[in-house]
Amino acid sequence: MSNVDFLDLARKEHERQEQTLRLIPSENYAPDAVLHLLGSALTNKYSEGYPGKRYYEGQTYIDRIETATIELAKELFEVPYANVQAYSGSPANMAVYGALASPGDTIMGLSLDAGGHLTHGHHASLTGKWFQSVPYGLDPETLHIDYEDLERQAREHRPQIIISGISAYPREVDFERIGRIAREVGAYHVADVSHISGLVARDLHQNPVPHADVITTTTHKMLRGPRGALILSHDEEIAKRINKTVFPGLQGGPHMNNIAGIGYTLQQARTDDFLTYVKQIRANTDALADALHTEGFNLVTGGSDNHLLLLDLRESEVDGARLSEALMKANISTNKNSIPFDDASPAHPNGLRVGTPAVTTLGMTEDDMPEIARLMRDVATHPQDAHRLEQIGEEVKMMTQQFLE
Ligand SMILES: Cc1ncc(COP(=O)(O)O)c(C=O)c1O
């Protein structure tokens, strides 16, 4: 194979991101400081162990970075214990299950097609292979989590862990209720707030911290930090088990460049600017929901309590795959997604998932949402028209350009 210019490819990807209306709800723009920390000399250091107890010398600055990041995580989420070493959200969840359950134990999470995550027990994930997975789902009428059925199943199956948390569910999760069910059946309650961590941290969503034994979150979605994760807990014994499961159980040396980026991110997340940001995410999501309605799109549950919307395309001429591809040709990035009780294949589902964290970071407000909805309608009306898609793509570039200047 001939030489590949990776630096050039990274530059091009940067440019692509700047010219795209990025509506994938799990994506964001990390600030320059985070990008610098990721590319800093911290990446050169091996630091197996935890602050004060390392297996390598030369940890003066590393220990200060990790200790500060742990303290910031504890302070932001108001918990006594935090592990900041998990490489990302999936290994964080795996470490928690490894700490709290044994292979073969039963775990319960929201099923993938109802808006849960793969690592909540889906059969394609190790979490569904190593544990007995009993998924819970949605009420077919309201399309909200069916807490009564969750309770009934929990009583019947007596799981070791009940996982709460969402990837594609637009409504508030009742962590308190799930915590109560978990306590009643003697299960651990693990809340995965990866998607909604910013809302949770700044009290714009019900907080799972008082109701869950362990809380996990990625750091690169709404928190707009580097790719990584936090594992938060209340109990010293559980925290020790989690630390041991992360290292040496599952991982080797922590990625200290990421951890410094996480520290920086958590410091930002406690500022007034971040509060303004997450409030704007909520306002933008509601405004986008209204605008999409006006443009004739149907939304699962009619709207959102968080940062994401799920378009129901069953009455549309295009499915989620065709629409997301056409949108991408017009520089609008979204993702195809199943909708609840979808009988279409996952390759061509009847849904499309969109969210506002990235466009809100760009500086867009409620006033810009009608234009986004109009552009999406234009694409949905001309999904095969290459010329029209190119024209819309130019409009999108002009729109995003205004926010980069
Ligand atoms: C709720 C939830 N948990 C965990 C993860 C996994 O995170 P990662 O992709 O960093 O492994 C995701 C990713 O989308 C998620 O949405």
The ligand as a Gaussian input file, in Angstrom:
#p B3LYP/6-31G(d) Opt

LIG

0 1
 C      -26.185000       5.295000      26.483000
 C      -24.847000       4.942000      25.917000
 N      -24.002000       4.212000      26.651000
 C      -22.798000       3.845000      26.182000
 C      -22.372000       4.217000      24.941000
 C      -21.061000       3.712000      24.426000
 O      -20.102000       4.671000      24.363000
 P      -18.801000       4.459000      23.439000
 O      -19.244000       4.613000      22.045000
 O      -17.910000       5.538000      23.941000
 O      -18.268000       3.097000      23.736000
 C      -23.200000       4.993000      24.137000
 C      -22.743000       5.411000      22.791000
 O      -23.410000       5.857000      21.949000
 C      -24.490000       5.354000      24.639000
 O      -25.351000       6.048000      23.886000

